[in-house]
Amino acid sequence: MRAFGRNIFVFFCYLTTALLFCCSSMFAQNTDSSVLLTSSSHVKDSIPKKKKISLKPAGDFDQRFSFIEKQGVSIWGYRIGASVNDVYKVGIGGYFLKQELAGVKLDQGVPINQLTKSLYYGTIYYEPFLFRRKRWEMSMVFELGYGKAVLDSTNKIRGRFLTKTEKQDFVPAGMGYSANFIIPDIKGLHFLTYLGLNGMIGLRKAIFESDLKYNFDGWYWSIGSAVFIDKIFADLAAGKKKPVVN
């Protein structure tokens, strides 16, 4: 199963790279053709103007659901970043996972009374939009992170409970698809358009195998509410640009 999941991950990586390459090629062709038309019709404006970079803050809660060792887990996190020219998002995220097990056996069958696994890690992410509509938008999410995997085990030896803590570096990577539904403007309640629902599905993988055998590789999904901070700042900026009528 691990080999199968690894093959799926590689397949999605190749597929994503191909899609992005095609999109970038089409964008480059359209840009070249538009430049040629502009230069032929407006000879005087031969010097192209530099396009201004538009930055809008972005952030959202990011709770992900998954299975690790056949047990349902929740990975809690938050992302903060910026929307660049309404084309893609970049930023950082922080995540936390705690999983408690009991009655498991490790190290050649020696019983462990209690086992607690924890993950603490941060990520950098790149999220290009595939399309954006008035009520729908879809994007891809690429992540690379670094953190710590912690294993706390409590054993009963000669009538006494002894706790042992192991820590190890943890380097996760991931790729997924995210879709947002934006609530429409109902009866003039424009603030509702800043809220919506988010759904995400993706595949995660540890870059190198941990000695703690956390079994992090696998699928994840997420369904929850969304707050579109970039739309709030866009409306505020548009309101400032409106001329004041005396």
C-alpha positions as CSV (number, residue, x, y, z in Angstrom):
1,M,0.0,0.0,0.0
2,R,2.9,2.4,0.8
3,A,4.4,1.8,-2.7
4,F,0.9,2.3,-4.3
5,G,0.5,5.6,-2.4
6,R,4.0,6.7,-3.4
7,N,3.2,6.0,-7.0
8,I,0.0,8.0,-6.8
9,F,1.9,10.9,-5.3
10,V,4.5,10.8,-8.1
11,F,1.7,10.6,-10.8
12,F,0.0,13.7,-9.4
13,C,3.3,15.6,-9.3
14,Y,3.9,14.8,-13.0
15,L,0.3,15.7,-13.9
16,T,0.5,18.9,-12.0
17,T,3.8,19.9,-13.6
18,A,2.4,19.2,-17.0
19,L,-0.8,21.3,-16.4
20,L,1.2,24.2,-15.1
21,F,3.6,24.0,-18.0
22,C,0.7,24.0,-20.5
23,C,-1.0,27.0,-18.7
24,S,2.3,29.0,-18.6
25,S,2.9,28.3,-22.3
26,M,-0.7,29.4,-23.3
27,F,-0.2,32.5,-21.1
28,A,3.1,33.3,-22.8
29,Q,1.6,32.9,-26.3
30,N,-1.3,35.2,-25.4
31,T,1.0,37.8,-24.0
32,D,3.3,37.7,-27.0
33,S,0.3,38.1,-29.4
34,S,-1.1,41.0,-27.4
35,V,2.3,42.8,-27.4
36,L,2.5,42.4,-31.2
37,L,-0.9,43.8,-31.7
38,T,-0.2,46.7,-29.4
39,S,3.1,47.6,-31.1
40,S,1.6,47.5,-34.6
41,S,-1.4,49.7,-33.7
42,H,0.4,52.1,-31.3
43,V,3.9,52.7,-32.5
44,K,4.4,55.7,-30.3
45,D,3.8,53.6,-27.1
46,S,6.7,51.2,-27.9
47,I,8.0,51.2,-24.3
48,P,5.8,48.8,-22.3
49,K,4.6,50.0,-18.9
50,K,5.6,48.0,-15.8
51,K,2.6,46.2,-14.3
52,K,1.9,47.1,-10.7
53,I,2.0,44.2,-8.2
54,S,-1.3,44.0,-6.3
55,L,-1.0,42.4,-2.8
56,K,-4.0,41.5,-0.7
57,P,-3.8,39.7,2.7
58,A,-5.2,36.2,2.9
59,G,-5.7,33.8,5.8
60,D,-7.9,31.0,6.8
61,F,-8.2,28.2,9.4
62,D,-7.1,24.9,7.9
63,Q,-8.4,21.8,9.7
64,R,-7.7,18.6,7.8
65,F,-9.1,15.1,8.4
66,S,-7.3,11.9,7.7
67,F,-6.5,8.4,8.8
68,I,-3.2,7.4,10.4
69,E,-2.8,3.7,11.3
70,K,-6.5,3.2,10.6
71,Q,-7.5,5.8,13.2
72,G,-9.3,9.0,12.3
73,V,-7.2,12.1,13.1
74,S,-7.6,15.9,12.8
75,I,-4.7,18.1,11.8
76,W,-5.3,21.6,13.1
77,G,-3.7,24.6,11.4
78,Y,-3.9,28.2,10.2
79,R,-2.5,29.8,7.1
80,I,-1.6,33.4,6.5
81,G,-0.2,35.0,3.3
82,A,-1.0,37.3,0.4
83,S,-2.9,37.1,-2.8
84,V,-0.7,38.4,-5.7
85,N,-2.5,40.1,-8.6
86,D,-5.5,37.8,-7.9
87,V,-3.5,35.1,-9.7
88,Y,-2.0,33.1,-6.9
89,K,-1.4,33.0,-3.1
90,V,1.8,32.6,-1.2
91,G,2.3,32.3,2.5
92,I,3.1,30.2,5.6
93,G,1.1,27.9,7.7
94,G,1.4,26.2,11.1
95,Y,-0.1,22.8,12.0
96,F,-0.5,20.5,15.0
97,L,-1.5,16.9,15.4
98,K,-1.9,14.8,18.6
99,Q,-2.8,11.1,18.5
100,E,-3.2,9.0,21.6
101,L,-3.0,5.2,21.4
102,A,-3.3,2.5,24.1
103,G,-2.5,-1.1,24.4
104,V,-0.1,-1.1,21.4
105,K,3.1,-3.2,21.1
106,L,6.4,-2.0,19.9
107,D,10.1,-3.1,20.0
108,Q,9.7,-6.9,19.4
109,G,6.3,-7.2,21.2
110,V,7.1,-5.4,24.4
111,P,3.8,-4.0,25.6
112,I,3.4,-0.2,26.0
113,N,0.6,1.0,28.3
114,Q,0.2,4.4,26.6
115,L,1.6,5.9,23.5
116,T,1.1,9.6,22.4
117,K,2.2,10.8,19.0
118,S,2.5,14.5,18.2
119,L,3.5,16.5,15.2
120,Y,4.4,20.2,15.2
121,Y,5.4,21.7,11.8
122,G,5.3,24.9,9.7
123,T,4.9,25.1,6.0
124,I,5.4,27.5,3.1
125,Y,2.7,27.2,0.4
126,Y,2.1,28.3,-3.2
127,E,-1.5,28.3,-4.4
128,P,-2.2,29.2,-8.0
129,F,-5.8,29.8,-9.0
130,L,-7.2,27.5,-11.7
131,F,-10.3,29.7,-12.2
132,R,-12.2,32.4,-10.3
133,R,-15.9,33.1,-10.8
134,K,-18.4,35.3,-8.9
135,R,-19.5,32.4,-6.7
136,W,-16.9,29.7,-7.2
137,E,-13.1,29.5,-7.3
138,M,-10.7,26.7,-7.5
139,S,-7.0,26.4,-6.9
140,M,-4.1,24.0,-6.4
141,V,-2.0,23.9,-3.2
142,F,1.7,23.0,-3.0
143,E,3.3,22.8,0.4
144,L,6.7,22.1,1.9
145,G,7.3,22.1,5.7
146,Y,9.6,21.5,8.6
147,G,8.9,20.5,12.2
148,K,9.2,17.9,14.9
149,A,7.7,14.4,15.4
150,V,7.4,13.6,19.1
151,L,6.7,10.2,20.6
152,D,5.8,9.9,24.3
153,S,5.6,6.3,25.6
154,T,4.7,5.1,29.1
155,N,5.8,1.6,30.1
156,K,5.1,-0.3,33.3
157,I,8.4,-1.9,34.4
158,R,8.6,-3.7,37.8
159,G,5.4,-2.0,39.0
160,R,6.6,1.5,38.1
161,F,5.5,3.6,35.2
162,L,8.4,5.1,33.2
163,T,7.9,7.7,30.5
164,K,10.2,8.1,27.5
165,T,10.2,11.0,25.0
166,E,11.7,10.8,21.5
167,K,12.0,13.7,19.1
168,Q,13.0,13.8,15.5
169,D,13.0,16.2,12.6
170,F,10.0,16.0,10.3
171,V,9.9,17.3,6.7
172,P,6.5,17.0,5.0
173,A,5.4,17.9,1.5
174,G,1.9,18.0,0.0
175,M,-0.2,18.7,-3.0
176,G,-4.0,19.2,-3.2
177,Y,-7.0,20.9,-4.8
178,S,-9.0,23.5,-3.0
179,A,-12.5,24.8,-3.9
180,N,-14.4,27.8,-2.4
181,F,-18.1,28.6,-2.6
182,I,-18.9,32.3,-1.9
183,I,-22.2,33.2,-0.3
184,P,-24.2,35.6,-2.6
185,D,-25.3,39.1,-1.7
186,I,-28.7,38.4,-0.1
187,K,-31.1,41.4,0.2
188,G,-28.3,44.0,0.2
189,L,-26.3,42.2,3.0
190,H,-23.0,42.6,1.2
191,F,-20.9,41.4,4.1
192,L,-22.2,37.8,3.4
193,T,-20.0,37.8,0.3
194,Y,-17.0,37.8,2.6
195,L,-18.0,34.3,3.9
196,G,-18.3,30.9,2.3
197,L,-17.5,27.2,2.4
198,N,-14.2,25.6,1.6
199,G,-13.4,22.0,0.5
200,M,-10.0,20.5,0.0
201,I,-8.6,17.1,-1.0
202,G,-4.9,16.2,-1.3
203,L,-2.0,13.9,-0.8
204,R,0.7,14.3,1.8
205,K,4.1,12.7,2.1
206,A,7.2,12.8,4.4
207,I,10.3,13.6,2.4
208,F,12.4,11.1,4.3
209,E,11.4,8.1,6.4
210,S,11.4,8.8,10.2
211,D,12.8,6.3,12.6
212,L,9.6,6.9,14.7
213,K,7.5,5.4,11.9
214,Y,4.7,7.9,12.1
215,N,3.1,6.7,8.9
216,F,2.3,10.2,7.8
217,D,1.9,9.5,4.1
218,G,-1.6,9.3,2.8
219,W,-4.7,11.3,1.7
220,Y,-6.4,14.1,3.5
221,W,-9.5,16.1,3.1
222,S,-11.1,19.2,4.6
223,I,-14.6,20.8,4.7
224,G,-15.2,24.0,6.6
225,S,-16.1,27.7,6.6
226,A,-14.0,30.3,4.9
227,V,-13.5,34.1,5.3
228,F,-12.2,35.9,2.2
229,I,-10.0,38.6,3.7
230,D,-8.7,39.6,0.3
231,K,-12.3,40.6,-0.8
232,I,-12.7,42.7,2.3
233,F,-9.5,44.7,1.5
234,A,-10.5,44.9,-2.2
235,D,-13.8,46.6,-1.3
236,L,-12.1,48.9,1.2
237,A,-9.6,49.9,-1.5
238,A,-12.4,50.5,-4.1
239,G,-14.3,52.6,-1.6
240,K,-11.3,54.9,-1.0
241,K,-10.9,55.4,-4.8
242,K,-14.5,56.6,-5.3
243,P,-14.8,60.4,-5.8
244,V,-16.4,62.3,-3.0
245,V,-19.6,64.1,-4.2
246,N,-20.4,67.4,-2.3
